[in-house]
């Protein structure tokens, strides 16, 4: 076979192969940062299409997944992991990649650009609530005839569900006026843990009595 024909076949084959093997590196992959009222905000888009965002002065961690929609437009499904290891869905956001500045921003908000970060500190570790359902808490451990029973915790609002509890005649905890069917209260986690820091007992919620 003519050498020119062979060379042409080889070059054509290489063209086809390289055309089908374009780079899979997406420009959004990597870490980005911007300065805000919450300190420096960092976010990382990973090659497995996962996402994480955190700020230096905030304990809140946002995670999510991202997708390239084409034409420098990305969709981001955003979750919050604050206070729990579960995922609370928040919203879907549109992210734009700015080629000219090598920056990214929320669609419609170009003044809030994130630029590439050369060094990224580790994200904060979510802190679980101090108290769990059944814990009995008070300001201190010197008054032991009455306290506050933690009925549950609302991670989304970061509030405890609690109610006043007293000791029964036998000296054991479990006396609640009206039982658990009576009105309970919601209290901000930060306030309760600050002003009622002492756990003075624990009971099974099912043992609470109307007395």
C-alpha positions as a printed Julia matrix, in Angstrom:
211×3 Matrix{Float64}:
   0.0    0.0    0.0
   1.2    3.49  -0.8
   3.0    5.13   2.14
   1.05   8.37   1.68
  -2.22   6.48   1.96
  -0.99   4.69   5.1
   0.1    7.98   6.65
  -3.27   9.52   5.86
  -5.09   6.6    7.5
  -2.9    6.89  10.62
  -3.45  10.65  10.9
  -7.21  10.24  10.41
  -7.3    7.57  13.11
  -5.39   9.78  15.54
  -7.77  12.67  14.85
 -10.78  10.49  15.62
  -9.19   9.16  18.83
  -8.16  12.57  20.13
 -11.54  14.02  19.27
 -13.18  11.39  21.45
 -10.69  11.82  24.29
 -11.02  15.48  25.17
 -10.08  16.55  28.7
 -12.64  15.65  31.36
 -11.32  18.25  33.82
 -14.15  20.61  34.65
 -13.15  24.22  35.46
 -15.38  24.31  38.53
 -13.47  21.46  40.2
 -11.31  22.73  43.02
 -11.56  25.04  46.04
 -12.86  28.61  46.05
 -13.14  31.38  48.62
 -14.5   34.85  49.33
 -14.52  37.2   52.32
 -17.88  37.96  53.98
 -19.41  39.03  57.29
 -19.04  35.4   58.44
 -15.31  35.46  57.82
 -13.78  33.72  54.84
 -16.19  31.34  53.11
 -14.67  28.27  51.49
 -16.3   25.84  49.1
 -14.95  22.83  47.24
 -16.32  21.13  44.13
 -14.9   17.62  43.83
 -14.47  15.47  40.74
 -17.06  12.99  42.09
 -19.63  15.82  41.86
 -19.88  16.36  45.61
 -19.76  19.8   47.21
 -18.98  21.29  50.63
 -19.06  24.86  51.97
 -18.1   26.32  55.34
 -17.0   29.62  56.88
 -14.19  30.35  59.32
 -16.49  32.1   61.8
 -19.54  29.83  61.55
 -20.19  26.22  62.63
 -22.63  25.62  59.77
 -21.6   23.13  57.1
 -23.35  22.9   53.76
 -22.93  19.91  51.48
 -24.42  18.97  48.14
 -23.96  17.63  44.66
 -23.28  19.57  41.47
 -23.96  19.04  37.79
 -22.6   20.69  34.64
 -25.61  21.94  32.68
 -23.5   23.37  29.83
 -22.45  26.86  28.74
 -20.62  27.55  32.03
 -23.82  26.94  34.02
 -23.93  24.49  36.94
 -26.81  23.3   39.12
 -26.15  22.71  42.82
 -28.39  20.66  45.14
 -27.66  22.09  48.57
 -28.04  20.42  51.98
 -27.23  21.37  55.55
 -25.57  18.97  58.0
 -25.65  21.3   60.99
 -26.19  19.53  64.35
 -26.83  16.12  62.8
 -25.08  13.72  60.51
 -28.22  13.51  58.39
 -28.92  15.69  55.38
 -31.61  18.35  55.39
 -32.44  19.49  51.86
 -32.36  23.26  51.46
 -32.54  24.35  47.83
 -31.22  24.09  44.28
 -28.92  26.89  43.17
 -27.57  27.95  39.79
 -23.83  28.61  39.69
 -22.08  30.48  36.84
 -18.43  30.06  35.9
 -16.76  33.31  34.79
 -14.05  32.37  32.3
 -12.57  35.85  32.05
 -11.9   36.1   35.8
 -11.65  32.39  36.59
 -14.32  32.84  39.23
 -17.74  31.45  40.11
 -20.87  33.11  41.47
 -24.53  32.54  42.25
 -26.63  33.32  39.18
 -27.86  36.9   39.35
 -25.29  37.83  41.99
 -21.97  38.42  40.17
 -20.71  40.77  42.89
 -20.5   37.74  45.2
 -17.76  36.04  43.22
 -15.68  33.22  44.65
 -12.06  33.03  43.51
  -9.73  30.06  43.56
  -8.19  29.27  46.94
  -4.57  28.2   47.1
  -4.79  26.86  50.65
  -7.93  25.65  52.4
  -8.34  25.0   56.16
 -10.3   21.92  57.25
 -14.06  22.42  57.73
 -15.43  22.55  61.29
 -16.74  19.36  62.87
 -20.5   19.5   63.57
 -21.18  19.55  67.3
 -24.1   17.33  68.38
 -26.55  18.7   70.96
 -25.36  18.28  74.54
 -28.58  16.7   75.81
 -30.71  13.84  74.54
 -34.32  12.79  75.05
 -34.87  11.75  78.68
 -32.15  13.96  80.18
 -33.2   16.09  83.16
 -31.33  19.38  83.38
 -31.08  22.37  85.69
 -29.01  25.5   86.39
 -26.91  23.62  88.94
 -26.98  20.4   90.96
 -27.93  21.92  94.31
 -31.73  21.8   93.79
 -32.86  18.28  93.04
 -36.65  18.16  93.51
 -37.54  19.77  90.16
 -35.9   20.2   86.8
 -36.47  20.31  83.06
 -37.01  17.15  81.04
 -35.65  17.08  77.49
 -38.44  15.55  75.41
 -36.68  15.88  72.06
 -34.54  18.02  69.78
 -35.39  19.84  66.52
 -32.17  19.94  64.45
 -33.56  22.22  61.74
 -34.51  25.0   64.17
 -31.8   24.05  66.71
 -34.32  23.95  69.55
 -34.94  21.6   72.45
 -38.46  20.43  73.26
 -38.65  20.44  77.06
 -41.07  20.42  80.0
 -40.92  20.83  83.77
 -40.57  17.58  85.73
 -40.63  16.73  89.43
 -39.79  13.77  91.6
 -42.51  11.31  92.57
 -43.3   10.55  96.22
 -40.86   7.63  96.07
 -38.04  10.05  95.21
 -37.68   8.96  91.59
 -38.05  11.31  88.64
 -41.19  11.06  86.5
 -43.92  13.45  87.69
 -45.21  15.88  85.01
 -48.44  17.83  85.47
 -50.75  16.64  82.72
 -48.19  14.11  81.52
 -46.5   14.46  78.15
 -49.85  15.33  76.61
 -49.59  18.72  78.31
 -47.91  21.65  76.65
 -44.17  21.37  76.11
 -41.89  24.28  75.31
 -39.33  24.99  72.61
 -36.07  26.57  73.71
 -33.05  27.71  71.72
 -30.21  25.23  72.02
 -27.54  27.84  72.74
 -29.59  29.46  75.53
 -30.59  26.2   77.21
 -27.07  24.76  77.15
 -25.7   28.03  78.56
 -28.18  28.6   81.4
 -29.11  24.98  82.18
 -25.76  23.26  81.75
 -26.07  20.54  84.4
 -27.6   17.13  83.77
 -29.14  16.04  87.12
 -30.84  12.84  85.96
 -32.17  10.72  83.13
 -35.35   8.71  82.67
 -37.14   6.8   79.95
 -39.75   9.09  78.39
 -42.28   6.27  78.6
 -42.13   6.29  82.43
 -43.44   9.88  82.76
 -46.67  10.09  84.78
 -49.4   12.68  85.25
 -49.01  13.67  88.88
